[in-house]
Amino acid sequence: MTPGRRLLSDDPVDVGTAPDPVAAVLAAHADGRRIALRTSGSTGQSRSVVRTSASWTRSFPTVAALTGLGEGSRLHVPGPLSGTMNLFAAVLGRWVGAVPAGSIAEASHAHLTPTALRRVLDAGEPVTGVHLTVAGDRLTRRLHDRAVAAGATVSHYYGAAELSFVAWGPHEDELRPFPGVEVSVRDGEVWVRSPFLCEGYDGPPGALRRDPAGFATVGDRGTLTDRVLRVAGRGSEAITTGGATVLVADVEAALRAAVDGELVVVGVPHAELGQVVAAVVTDAADLDRGRREARALVATHRPRRWVHVPLLPLTAAGKVDRAALAASLAEPPVAAS
């Protein structure tokens, strides 16, 4: 298996620097040029992903059909176009002739992260009759059901800037391979082969790896059973505690079902162990629920710190900013226990 290859920088169009990134993508497609998409994930590490414009446009008819998006639809994309999922949604909207909507109240369709959706529902904003496409993180069944109870239709997808669409469904428990995508799980890693993959990186390499058969992975962990893909998270996000490596995805997957609000696991400094596992929740009642559930975990994976915050810090793209969250817990260091 070889890493995503490094590309020359003189050919791709850096759409993020254009005054109108949506128009830049469509112009690059008309000219047959590749596009470079600058990404910054929850860890804050930025890189430039290079893909053909066709690797996006090939999926447009399917996404439009799955969501009912078409000419005259009123599309609300509140996130910044620097986020690839937001830019994709905006390009798709212009491609099909949708009209931009300034708010959920004006929209027939909207693209949101799960955190943004939760805040919309908490604020009591009207979503009746709106088709919500939710991505950027796992959409729980509980949050999905809450949005449906408020009158929305909800679609959810899992993907990555490098892979584009991987799986689609109503929420995280019913994701199935996106049409045209082959999914394989090997040793707990999700591998994908499809016409929607990127070509590589322009500049420093990232998480993308390929195999000779044309499959690619970014290291996300998951399981595939009866064509249902359950994604745990990025396998490269790890905490080293007392010489043991604890994958954040494993701890979050074990605890999420027990909590009602959002839950994020990060590593915080420890004077003797290097780091310890910390769990952050947005619902104060989840502190007790989470602790009870954590008793079943092995000692290295059991959170040593439980913290309640009303709101999680977000990146510019609307995803949970894990780096900022970990930094906020880093001082003072955890004393030996």
N, C-alpha and C positions, 0 to 999 in steps of 0.2 A: 504494500500500500504506500502510495506516495502522497506527500502533502500537496495542498493547493499550490499550483505553480505561480511564481512571481511574474507579472506581466510588465511590458514596457508601458510607459506613461504617455507616449506621444499620440496615441490613437483614441482612447476612450474619451467621451465627452463627460466632463465633471459637471453633472447637472445641478449639483448643490450650489455652485457659484453663479448660476444663471439667475437673472432677475425674475424669470418665471420658470421654475424647475419643471412644471408640468409641460409647458410648451417645449422646453429643451428635450425632454424625453421623446415627445412626439416628433420633433424635428430630427432627432437622431435616428428614430425608426424610419422616417421617410428617406433619410440619406443612407441607411444601411450601416450606421456606425454603432459601435458599442457604447455603453454608458457606465460611468463610475459612480457608485453610490457610497457616500461616506456614512459610516455607521458608528454609533457609540452605544454599547450595550449597558447592562446594569452594573458592570464592573468599571465602566468609565473608559475602557481601552478603545481608542478610535482606529479605524482602518477603512480602506477603500476597497469595496467589492466591485468587481468588473463583470458585467454580463452583457449578452446581446439584448437589444430591445425586444426581439422576438421571444426571448425566454419569459418575458412578462406578457406580451400581447397574445401569445398562444392561449393563455388561461382566461383571457377576458370574456369570451363567449360563455364559458362554463360558469364563472363567477356571476356574471350578469343573470344567467338563467337560474342559478341557485338562490339568488337574492331578489329576483324580480326587478333589478335595476335597469332602466332604459331611458329613452328620450323623454325629457320632461320630468323625470324623477327629481326630487329635491334632496340633494345629498349634503349631509353635514359631516365634515371632517375637522374636528376641533384641534387635533394634534398638529404640531409643526411639520412642515414638509421635509424637514431634515430627517425625520423618521421614515424608514423605508416603507413600513406598512401604511403610513399616512399618504406618502407620495404615490404609492401604488393605487390606493383608493381614489385619489384625486385624478390621476391619469386615466384610470378606468372610467370615472365619471365623465370626464371631458370626451373620452373616446365614444361613449354611448349617447352623449348628448344630454346628460343630467345637468340640472341647474344647481349651483352652490347654494346651500342654506346656511344662514348665520347662526342658527340655534336648533336644538332638538325640537322645540315647539313648531318650527317652520318646516321640519324635515319629513320626508317619507322614508328616508334611509339614512343611517349614520354608521360610522366606523369608530369604535372606541376600544381602549384597553379595559380590562376588568376593573382596575382601580377607578378609571374615569366613569365607568358604568355605575359602580357602587356610589360614587359621589352624586351622580345625576339622580339616582333613586333616593338617596338620603335627602337631597334637596327638594324632593317632590316634583321635579320637572316632569311635564307630561310626555309619555312615550307611547300612548295608545295609537295603534296603527302604524308605528314606525318599525321598519325592519333593521334591527341592530346587528351589525357584524362585529364580533368581539375577538380580538387577537392581541398578541404581545405578551401574554402570560396565560396561565391556565384559567379557564372559566369554570368555576365549580357548578355542580348541579344546583346547589342552593341559590346561588346568585342568578343563574339562568331562570330558575322557577320564579324567583322574585320579580324579574323583569317581565316574564310572561304574565304573571298575575297582575302586573301594572298595565297590561294591554299590548306589549311589544311582541314581535316575532324575533327570534334570536337565532343567529348562526354563529358558529365558533370555528376557528381553524388554528392549526398548529403549523408553524413553518419557521424559517430562519432567513436572514438576509442573503445567505449563500445558497440556500436550497429552494427558496420561494415556498409554494404550497406543498405540504406533505400530507396532511389529513384534515378532514372537514366533518362537522357534525353539530349537534345542538349544544354540547358542553363537553368537558374533558373526559367524561365517562363513556361517550359514544362517538369517538373520533374514528373515522374509517379512511383508508387511503383516498386522497383526492383523485378524481378521474385522470387517468394517464400516468399515475405515479405508482411505482413499485416500492414497497417497504419491506425491509428485512431487519430483524433485530439479532445482533450477534454479540454474544457475551454481554448482554445488557445495553449495547449501544444501538441507536437507531441509524440505519443506513438506507439511502434513498437513491433510486434511479428514475429520472424523468426528463422531459424536455424543458423543464423550468429551472435547471441548475445554473449557477453562475459559472464563469470560466476560471476565476481565481481572484487574486488580490493585486492591486497596483500599489506596491510598496511593501511594508513589513508583512510577513505571513500571519495568518490567523489560525483558527481552529479547524478549517476545512481539510479533510483528507479524502483521498480517492483510492479505489482499487482498480485493477485492470479490467474488470467487467463493467465499469461505468457507474458503479455505485459511489455515493459520497456520504460523509458524515461530518457533523460539527461537534460530536462527542456527547450529544444529548442521550440520556438514558431512558429506557422505557421497556414495555412489554407489548407483544402482539399476540392476541388470542382471538381466534375466530374473526379475524380481520378487524378487530377493535384494537386501536393503538392507544396505550396509556403512557403518557410522557411524564417522567419524574422530574427532569430538569437537566441542566448542563453538567455532565460528569466531570468537567475540569474544575468546577467550583468545589474546592475541598478545604478542610480545616485540619491542620496538623496539631494534634494534642497528645502530649506524652509519648511521642514517637509513633502514634497511630494516625492513619489518614482516614478522615471521616468525610464522606461525600455529602454535601449539603442537600442534594436531591433526595438521598435516602432518608434523611431525618425529616425533611418536609413532607415527603410522601407518607411517612408513618404517622405524622401528627395532624395532617390537614383534616382528615375526616372527623376529628374530635372537636374541632373549633368552628365557631360560627362566623367570626370575622376573618381578616387577613392574617397570615402567619408567614414570617420570613426568618430563616436561620442564617446566622453569620458567625464568624469567628472573632473572638476578642482576646486581647493579650492576657497572659497569665504568667506570674513571676517564675513559676517552676515548670509548668507544662508547655510553655510556649504560647498556646492558645487553648481556649475552651469554647464549647458550643454555647451559643446564646440564641434564645428564641424570642422574637418580637411579635406582639399581637396588637391588633387595633381594637379588640373588644376586651375590656377588663375582666369580664367573666370567663374569658378563655384562659386566663392564667391558671386557674384551678383545673379546668377541663384538660388543658394541655399537660399540666404536671401529672395528672392521673394517668393519662395515656402514655406518657414518657416512661413510666415505671416498667413497661414491657421492653424497653430498649436496653441494649447492652450498655455497660457503664460509659464507654468512650463516646457513644452517640447520644447519651442523655444530656439535655441542656443543663448547664450549671447556672445559667442566668436566665431569668424570665423577665421581660420588660414590656410594659404597656405604653404605646404611643397612640394618640388619637388619629394621627395621619402619618402615613409613611412618606419619606422623601422620594421625589420622582425625578427621573432624568428629563431632559428637554423633550424626549420622545414620549413621555408619559409612562415609562416603565419604572418599577421600583428601583431606586438608586441604592444598590447594596453597598457600594463603596462608601457613600455618605452615611449610610446607616451604621456600618461597622465603625467608621471614624467617630461618630457621635457617642459610641459606647466604649471607645478605646481609653478614655481618660476619666478617672485614674485607672491604672491597670488593676486587674483582679488580683487580690492578695491570695497567697497560698492558703489552701483549705484543708 
